[in-house]
Amino acid sequence: MEALRCLPGVGPKSAQRMAYHLLQHDRPGAERLAGALGHALRAVRRCARCNNFSEAEVCALCSSARRDASLLCVVESPADLVVMEQTHAFQGLYFVLMGRLSPLDGVGPKEIGLERLLERVADGTVREVVIATNFTNEGEATAHYAAEMLHQRGLKVSRIARGIPVGGELEYVDIGTLAQAYYERRPA
């Protein structure tokens, strides 16, 4: 039960229900879950180009010849990348920060990989960076900081348009709203 409580949104009662269910009714499911988690921990790493989770050195998106390498979308998390992909609106490549700036929590530029982002755009292939961080205070601060860094390197920087509720997070926004926000992006 304690192990299940590490999951977001799982409190003591939910953890108890899950543990008892697996032990009483689905021991093979518990073994599949344990095996899948073990495999993921051994096999999944960060893509060398986009920082997303991948089993390969370079993920399938970064390896695709059909993607526009001159266009890079910066997102906070792998879940945000998945939602952007579901819109079918963005055809470029991605960079996943794996977080957002939060000085009060001790999360600065180094903790979210902004140095890796600068390395990613340094080869001259990327012409525009679309910043698609959440419209929270931390997401806005991250977008502003990243935009300033990227502008200093002569890159065109745009920000996805609002349309996503203030305080909302990309992973919970409907696909149509997110697609519209991408189409109406503006300079950062």
N, C-alpha and C positions, 0 to 999 in steps of 0.2 A: 504494500500500500504506500509506503514512504517513497519508493522508487517512482510510482506513477504520479505522485504529487509534484514532481519536478516539471510536469507538462503544464503549459499555460492554460488557465481556466479549469484545472482539475483540483478541486478541494478535497477535504478529507472524506466526505460522503461519496463523491464520484469515484475517488480512488478505491474506496472500500468496495463499491458495487462492481467496478471493473475487475478487481483482484478476485472477488468471490465468483464472478461470472466465469472468468478464465479457469479457475481451479475446479469449480463445480460442473460447468457445462461445456467447456471448450479447451481441454488440455492440449489437443493438437494445434488449436489456434494460438495458444500461449507459446508453444514450441516454435511455430512459424514466426510469430512476432519476435521472439528472442533471437531466432536465427537471422531474420531480416535486419534487426538492429545491429547484431554482431557483424554481419556482412557489410552494412553501410558504414560502420565505424572503421572497418579495415579497408574498404575500397574507395570510399568517397573522399575527395580532396578538393582543393580550389583550382579552377581553371587558371592556367598561367597567363591568359590574356584578359579575361573578364572578371575573374575573382568569384564567379558563381560556383556552386557545387558541381562536381563532375567526377566520373570514374576514370576519365582519360586526362592526359596532360593538358590538352586543349579540347574544350567541349564541342558538341555538335554545332551549336550556333556559330561559334567563332570559326569553325572549320568550313562552314557553308560558303560556297562560291556565289550563292544567290543573294547573300546579304550585301548591303551597301556599306563598304568599309569606311567611307568618308563621313558617315553619320554615326554618332555614338550617343546612346541614351544612358544616363546615370540614374540608378535606382538605389533605394536603401537596402532592400532585401531580396533574396531569391523569390519570395512570394510576390513581390512587386513586379519582378521580371516576368513571371508566369502570367500575371494579369495583363501586363502590356502586350505580351505575345497573343493572348486570347482576343485582343481587339483586332488583330490582323492589320492594324493601321501603320505600325512601325516596321520598316524593313531593313534597318541598320543593325549595328552591333550594340552590345551592352557593356556597362561596367557596374558591378554590384559593390556598393560600399560596405555592406554588412553592418550597417548602423547609421547613426546620425549624430551630429554634434550635440553635446549636452554637457556644458561646462559644470553645471551643478552636480552632475553625476560623475564628473571626472573623465568624460569622453571628449577628447580633442581630435584634431586633424590626424594625428598619427594612429589613433585607435580605430579610425574608420577607413584607413587606406587611401587618404587623399594623395599621399606621395606616390602610391602605385598608379593612381589615376593619371598623375602628371607623367609618369614613365610611359603609360599606355598611349598618351597622345603625342609623345615626343618624336615619333618617327615621321611625322608630316603627312600621314595618310588621312587622319581625321580632319575634316574641315568645319564641321558643326557638332557641338555637344548640346544635346537636349537634356535638361535637368528635370527629372521626374521624381523628385523627393515629395514626401507627404506635405500637406498644407497644415502642419502643426508648427508650433513655435520652433521646435528643434529642426524640423524639415526645412522651414524657411531660412533659418540660420545656416544650415548646411548648404542650401542652394545659393545663398548670397556669398558665402565663403568660397565655394567651388567656382562660382561665376567669376569672382574677382581674380582668382588664381588662373583661370583659363583665359580670361580677357588679357591678362599680362603676357600670355604666350601667343597673342594674336589670333586666337580662335573665335569663331562666331559661336555665341552661346545663346540658347533660347531656353525658355521655361515653359513647361506645359501650362495651358490656360486653366484658369479656375473654372469651375463647373463642378468640381469636386468640393463637397462641403468643407468649410473651414473647420479644422480639427479632425477631418476625415482621413482615413488611411487607404491607400490604393487597393490593398488586398480585399477590402470590403465594398468597393465601389462597383456599380454595375458596369458592364463592358461598354454599353453605348455612351455613357457619360464619360468614361475614360477615353474612348476613341475621340469624342468631340473635344475633350481637353487637349489631346495631342494635336488635332487638326488646327486648333486655335492657339497654339503656343505663341509666346511672345518673347522678344529679347529680354535677357535677364539683367 
